[in-house]
Amino acid sequence: MKKTVLLIDDDALCRGPAAEMLRRDGWLVVEAGDGEEGIELAKRHRPQAVICDLLMPRANGFQVCRAIRSDPELRGTHLIVVSGRDYATDRTNAIQEGANDFLVKPFDSARLRQVLAGIVPNQQVHVSHPEPSRAPDGQTGAVTLKFWGVRGSIPSPGPNTVHYGGNTSCVELRADGEHIILDAGTGIRPLGESLGAEFGEKPMNLTLLITHTHWDHIQGFPFFLPAYSARNRLRILGYEGARASLAATLAGQMESPYFPIALKQMPGNIVIEELREMQFSVGSVRIEACFSNHPGVCVGFRLFTSGGSIVYLPDNEWSQNESATAAGVVPCTLEKNLVEFIRGADVLIVDSQYDRDEYKRHVGWGHGCSDDVVHLAMQAGVKQLFLFHHDPAHSDTDVAKMLKEAQELARNAGSSLEVSAAREGESITLG
């Protein structure tokens, strides 16, 4: 009797060849196109093995692991998580959530056979992500972006960071009647003070998009003044991470050992929603998300407005190395999906933490090289590029030097790409 393997992968082009290889090796293959469907099929078919991608819509690999291990009838299932990234935190979290193995792509079929030895002959896997659609034609109108926090990792105040600023990630977008905030690093504190002065007693209706829950993207939220007024409505959207829900993570940093006011004590009308789809809307602003190459569950957002499209990709490492396509090896398509994700964007705000020499010492840390960012922005036909997520150790002089080199790269390539370095307090208008 054939043993059953459940293959969970959101990219049909990659899932199909992998399923065929598994069938040739004697498996009965069940396929799922997203994590939520995979959980349902696991409960229905009770497979001996589950091969699950880490980054998927509707339920990521960590959530799939938790669901399978919480079901007594599935506890004997051999669970393999696969990823195109090799971050130690991803591997550790997957194992802690119940995975038997964690495989990094690309890997050959012999490696997967070895992992599944003792269950039955096996096969190989690969993953990708949905290709985003383009911005609708004929859009007009004014859209305003303002930078409130542009640093990465940790705030870096002081005399050497006065020009570009020392607060961590936070960008404000006003478009088509919507007021959207991108991330809640320490920059959200001065944003909240400014909004309080602007709106006074008038109610605010705000939407906060969280790319991921590393400290430099949420640590300013407890100090966001509009969240302390009952007349304001704040909708927080993001994806579940490795170990806890979005709500639990935000609440955790406000527990009594760390902060005097609990999240549930904040008077504002706060609604926290965990996203399951990679496409959604905030009013008339259409938004697409794409997983990025950064430890944990991290996304970038593309926002389609009447003034053009904005891509916010604050944490991402562009691996410029094309994988060999030898027999049994399937290259990861994460980077190709990201190139398509940013293609034709009017504004790209992107992780550019290191210069070329620095990046050589930080390969695999999950952050970008400014040279790579410029080349990829030109390749994707981006109109305006903002270097973002400045290293906390970089002075204003360092950032200015990186900006000059990035501008020269674009100019020497004959590109019309406009390159700037994100600076706190700077506003731009689109459309």
PEFEN-V811784 format. One record per residue. OMEGA is omega in whole degrees, 0 to 359 (999 if undefined). Layout:
OMEGA
OMEGA
This chain:
180
173
188
172
176
181
183
185
184
180
183
181
177
182
183
179
179
179
181
178
179
179
178
179
173
179
164
189
171
185
175
183
175
185
181
177
179
179
180
181
177
180
183
188
181
184
174
181
174
175
193
174
179
187
182
174
174
172
180
185
178
179
177
178
182
182
182
182
178
180
183
182
181
186
178
181
176
190
181
174
180
181
175
182
181
176
182
180
177
181
181
182
179
179
179
178
173
179
174
182
176
182
179
179
357
175
183
184
180
180
179
176
180
180
183
179
182
175
177
177
188
195
189
186
173
187
170
185
183
181
184
177
182
177
179
181
171
180
178
177
182
177
184
175
175
180
178
177
188
182
174
170
183
178
182
178
177
184
183
181
185
187
183
176
184
180
179
200
172
179
180
178
173
186
170
177
180
180
189
178
180
179
187
170
185
177
181
178
176
175
180
178
179
179
178
178
182
187
181
181
181
181
177
175
190
173
180
177
181
179
176
191
169
190
185
178
178
191
178
187
180
182
183
189
180
179
181
179
182
180
183
176
181
178
182
183
177
183
179
182
188
190
186
177
178
181
181
179
179
179
183
181
178
176
190
178
187
187
186
183
179
180
182
178
179
187
183
175
186
177
180
182
175
181
176
179
179
175
180
181
168
188
179
177
178
186
173
178
178
178
180
182
184
183
180
178
185
180
165
179
170
185
181
184
179
179
181
183
180
174
178
185
192
181
181
175
178
178
186
185
176
182
177
181
178
182
177
180
179
183
177
182
181
182
178
178
180
176
177
180
182
188
175
181
175
179
175
176
195
177
179
193
188
167
187
182
179
184
179
180
184
177
179
179
178
180
192
174
185
178
179
181
180
181
182
176
177
180
184
177
177
181
183
183
173
172
190
179
181
180
181
179
182
175
175
179
179
181
180
179
178
178
180
180
179
178
179
177
181
182
181
177
181
183
175
180
176
185
177
172
182
184
180
179
181
176
174
179
178
172
999
